[in-house]
Amino acid sequence: MLILLLLRKPYFNRLCHCCREEEDYIGRLIVAEFKDNETRLFDEIMKVFRKYPDFSKYEVDYTTAISFLDLEIYPDQRKVYCGKQEISLTTKEFNLLHYFVANEGRVLTYEQIYQNVWGNYVQDIENNTIGSHVCKLREKLYKACPDRKFEIRCVREIGYCFEAK
């Protein structure tokens, strides 16, 4: 098990008791590796976390590639490949594709798409905004993957569905 911590000065002093008070720094990065049977130090660190719950928490998502038929999607690199050919997508197009593939086979409403890709919800959303981005995404995907085994299907007045053929 590997833990990476960035601790602010007061927390680092409480945890490690090894810094002089006059030291001036923003924080310390602690990298700790534990074997499965080494629980004492890990428990001590977790005790500090429980005692001081106002630590800023950051999660790093190391999602591996998402393989869907003839598509390879690398979320951490924001790259998409059809075979060995990289497909150049805009940020919104990539986010749309990632959201569609993650929900393969489900009909996603315009509202769901807008909330999850644009990050907010507007009562009077323009379906044309989503439609124009989906149209450009389709063009790029269908050009790069002429023998594709998937499609982005429009569900009239509802939204879109990404599905295997």
C-alpha distance (Angstrom), angle and dihedral (degrees) to the residues before:
residue distance angle dihedral
M1 . . .
L2 3.82 . .
I3 3.80 125.2 .
L4 3.81 126.4 -170.0
L5 3.78 116.5 -165.3
L6 3.78 132.2 179.5
L7 3.76 106.1 -162.0
R8 3.79 127.0 -170.0
K9 3.79 116.1 -130.0
P10 3.81 100.5 -93.9
Y11 3.80 92.9 47.9
F12 3.79 93.8 44.9
N13 3.83 89.6 51.8
R14 3.81 91.5 49.9
L15 3.78 92.6 48.0
C16 3.78 101.3 41.5
H17 3.82 105.3 21.7
C18 3.77 86.7 -153.8
C19 3.80 106.7 106.8
R20 3.76 127.9 88.8
E21 3.80 112.9 -123.1
E22 3.81 92.3 -125.8
E23 3.78 92.2 61.7
D24 3.77 110.7 109.6
Y25 3.79 117.9 -152.6
I26 3.76 138.8 130.1
G27 3.77 97.3 -125.5
R28 3.77 146.7 -43.3
L29 3.72 128.1 -112.3
I30 3.75 112.8 -136.8
V31 3.77 121.1 -166.3
A32 3.76 112.3 -169.1
E33 3.77 126.2 178.5
F34 3.78 120.4 -166.4
K35 3.76 132.4 -169.5
D36 3.78 114.8 -134.7
N37 3.80 91.9 -104.5
E38 3.84 94.6 48.6
T39 3.77 102.7 89.8
R40 3.82 105.3 140.8
L41 3.82 98.8 77.8
F42 3.79 91.4 38.4
D43 3.80 89.8 52.7
E44 3.82 90.1 49.9
I45 3.81 91.5 53.4
M46 3.79 91.7 47.0
K47 3.81 90.0 49.8
V48 3.82 89.4 58.5
F49 3.80 90.1 49.5
R50 3.78 90.9 52.8
K51 3.80 92.0 46.5
Y52 3.82 93.3 49.7
P53 3.82 105.5 35.3
D54 3.82 93.8 171.1
F55 3.81 92.7 84.0
S56 3.77 112.4 130.6
K57 3.77 107.0 -114.3
Y58 3.76 123.9 -150.1
E59 3.75 126.4 -176.4
V60 3.76 124.0 -160.3
D61 3.76 114.5 -153.1
Y62 3.78 110.8 -148.9
T63 3.77 95.1 -175.9
T64 3.75 111.7 176.7
A65 3.76 122.6 -136.3
I66 3.77 117.8 -60.2
S67 3.78 109.3 -135.5
F68 3.75 116.2 -160.7
L69 3.77 114.8 172.3
D70 3.82 103.9 -68.6
L71 3.83 95.4 -6.1
E72 3.80 127.8 90.7
I73 3.81 115.1 -166.8
Y74 3.82 120.9 -170.3
P75 3.82 106.3 -167.2
D76 3.82 95.6 -176.3
Q77 3.83 90.7 54.1
R78 3.83 94.2 32.9
K79 3.81 90.3 -131.6
V80 3.79 131.7 137.1
Y81 3.80 126.8 -162.1
C82 3.76 133.8 -170.9
G83 3.76 103.8 -162.3
K84 3.79 103.1 -39.9
Q85 3.81 94.3 -32.4
E86 3.79 116.2 104.2
I87 3.80 115.1 -137.3
S88 3.79 112.9 -143.9
L89 3.81 109.1 -137.9
T90 3.78 133.1 176.1
T91 3.81 118.3 -121.3
K92 3.80 93.0 -98.1
E93 3.80 92.9 45.6
F94 3.81 91.1 51.0
N95 3.80 91.5 47.3
L96 3.81 90.8 48.8
L97 3.80 92.7 50.0
H98 3.80 92.8 46.2
Y99 3.82 91.0 49.7
F100 3.81 92.5 46.3
V101 3.82 94.1 48.8
A102 3.83 91.7 46.1
N103 3.82 87.4 55.7
E104 3.80 98.1 38.9
G105 3.79 112.5 171.4
R106 3.80 95.0 14.5
V107 3.78 122.6 110.4
L108 3.80 106.3 -124.0
T109 3.79 116.8 -156.1
Y110 3.77 122.6 -133.2
E111 3.80 88.3 -111.0
Q112 3.82 92.8 53.1
I113 3.79 91.7 47.6
Y114 3.79 92.7 47.1
Q115 3.81 93.2 48.7
N116 3.80 95.3 46.0
V117 3.79 99.9 40.4
W118 3.80 102.5 31.6
G119 3.80 93.6 32.7
N120 3.77 99.4 -129.8
Y121 3.75 141.9 59.8
V122 3.76 126.2 -119.9
Q123 3.80 117.6 -171.0
D124 3.82 94.8 -138.4
I125 3.78 99.5 39.9
E126 3.73 118.3 173.6
N127 3.79 108.6 -121.0
N128 3.80 85.7 -160.5
T129 3.82 89.3 69.5
I130 3.78 91.5 58.8
G131 3.81 91.6 38.3
S132 3.80 93.8 54.6
H133 3.82 92.0 50.0
V134 3.81 91.5 47.3
C135 3.82 89.7 48.7
K136 3.82 91.6 54.1
L137 3.81 90.9 44.6
R138 3.79 91.1 51.8
E139 3.81 92.1 48.9
K140 3.79 92.0 53.5
L141 3.80 95.2 43.0
Y142 3.79 95.9 43.6
K143 3.81 92.0 47.5
A144 3.81 92.8 49.7
C145 3.82 93.2 42.0
P146 3.81 107.0 37.2
D147 3.83 91.7 163.5
R148 3.80 92.2 45.6
K149 3.77 121.7 161.9
F150 3.80 94.9 -152.5
E151 3.76 139.9 60.0
I152 3.78 139.6 -165.1
R153 3.78 101.8 -130.2
C154 3.79 122.9 -159.9
V155 3.80 114.2 -134.3
R156 3.78 102.1 -156.3
E157 3.81 114.7 -112.0
I158 3.83 90.5 -9.6
G159 3.82 111.0 67.6
Y160 3.81 138.7 -102.2
C161 3.78 140.0 -48.2
F162 3.80 126.8 -156.8
E163 3.78 110.1 -150.6
A164 3.76 145.0 161.4
K165 3.81 117.9 -109.0
